Amino acid sequence: MLTRDIVHPVKKSVGGLDSLIKEYEKERMEEEVYSLIPLTWHGEMRMFTEIEFKSVVTQNGTLHEITSDEISSQFNEDRYNPRDGELVQAVDHLGAFCEAYLAIANGMRAVDFERTKTILRQDYMGKVIAGLRFGEIYSDFE
């Protein structure tokens, strides 16, 4: 919540920066947020801030990591409290791609922007997540 506006190319350009930011976010949540909210909310807040890119469902009070396809086919009901982290990550990456794409389109020719654009486009070619064809979405930017 404190560092979400750091653009993807910057987070990835320095080795270990991403994990350092993650640890900082966790510390800030512990020190500044959790004391302000009910204890019963802590588990769900941790799910959204610490494992935001994992697809999970709740069964019998226990969190289980599953896939997007399993959520779509078996657990897409409120009683499972599904959270499609794979889709969240794919959309996060698409946002990073758009940032890099627009930066380049506006004249910023940093190597990190070019690299981010290329790597993400390659990573998502042919991928379908939660029924969305991400390769086709990226292709629309050509």
C-alpha positions, -999 to +999 in steps of 0.1 A: +000+000+000+029+023+006+050+013-024+025+002-050+033+032-073+069+021-079+068+011-115+076-025-124+108-018-144+122+000-114+113-028-090+129-053-113+160-033-123+177-037-089+183-072-077+165-079-044+146-046-045+113-063-050+117-085-018+130-055+002+099-036-007+077-065+002+094-068+036+090-031+042+053-033+033+048-062+058+066-042+086+044-011+080+013-032+080+023-048+113+033-014+129+006+009+115-024-010+102-032-042+121-035-024+155-063-002+139-085-030+126-103-059+143-082-091+148-108-110+128-097-090+097-060-097+100-060-130+081-078-116+051-057-085+051-026-107+051-040-126+022-044-094+002-010-079+011+014-108+016+002-135-009-017-113-033-005-133-064-015-167-052-049-181-061-066-193-029-099-205-015-111-211+020-125-245+030-135-254+066-117-223+078-084-232+061-068-214+032-059-236+002-037-226-027-053-237-060-052-226-097-073-200-116-088-229-136-099-246-103-115-214-091-134-211-123-145-247-125-151-257-089-148-229-063-164-198-079-189-193-050-189-169-021-188-197+004-152-205-007-141-169-005-121-173-038-093-149-046-077-153-080-042-142-074-030-155-107-054-131-124-044-103-101-007-109-110-015-111-148-034-078-146-006-062-125+019-073-152-004-059-179-004-026-160+034-026-159+034-034-197+011-004-203+033+019-182+064+008-202+045+011-235+032+046-228+066+057-215+082+046-247+054+062-268+060+095-250+097+095-258+113+078-228+137+052-243+151+037-211+164+001-216+143-011-186+111+000-203+120-018-235+131-049-216+099-049-195+077-046-226+095-074-244+097-098-215+061-094-204+048-098-240+068-130-244+057-143-209+020-139-218+020-151-254-005-179-256-015-177-219-051-180-209-059-171-173-094-173-159-106-175-195-088-144-206-064-146-236-036-124-224-015-131-255-042-115-276-044-085-253-007-079-255-008-083-293-033-054-295-004-031-286+017-040-317 
